[in-house]
Amino acid sequence: MTNQKDCGLILALDMETREEALEILDHLGDSIEWVKIGLQLFTAYGPDFVREIAERNYRIFLDLKLHDIPNTVAKAVRSIAQLPVELLSLHAAGGPEMIEWANQVRLEHSQQLRLLAVTVLTSMSSEQLQALNVKVSAEEQVLHLAKKSLEAGAQGLVCSPLELPALRDQFGSDPLIVTPGIRPQGSDINEQKRVMTPSAAAQAGSNYIVVGRPILQANNPALAAINIRAELKF
Ligand code: C5P
């Protein structure tokens, strides 16, 4: 267990349309402070949608998992720095130079943006990594990519909650760690394979948990969000 402050809740706004997204946010009210906007809504509605959500006083994690040559990613980060976004994801596999360039642009153009490196996607098994010629275990690869990303200037990491102990052990309490793959006790795990409860993730040192379906598909989403937040205080 680490001495983290209270862990925050980020809602994964995985809805098909703008209207559905706004409807669920209306229902959730102030049970939610943070919203994660992913590729689906961003590719459909773009920066205007990000501004629209921010105007409703939500804090935003833009989960675009950027991965391209350093120059291209740096230009994308420069555009995103003009938006009301506080967290942005990029792929650690894009390499330290890509992250260095992104961080340089962040320093020059945004006071509030923080960069989160995605290490190994939780959908990747060790067999799939071997197929990509990665010869070490998934956990070793996560630690390696995390180290390279943090050294290159990323402020934090996105990882499975099961990786929290090893990451906190190696990197201490400084890096911001955001964990999806969260399921409250008794809820459907869907296709997520390696999950943790909100309280266990908070105690293992997560700064923010990302939760989608356990809130979005609950009979009473606002109550589900309130109950999850209650679990995060310890
Ligand atoms: O519905 P659920 O709680 O499983 O949603 C989790 C969210 O976190 C989704 O938006 C998913 O894309 C994202 N995510 C994930 N695993 C990762 C990275 C992101 O589940 N490794």
Residues whose N, C-alpha, C, O or C-beta is under 5 A from the ligand:
A	BS01	C5P	A12 D14 L121 T122 P180 G181 I182 V210 V211 G212 R213 P214
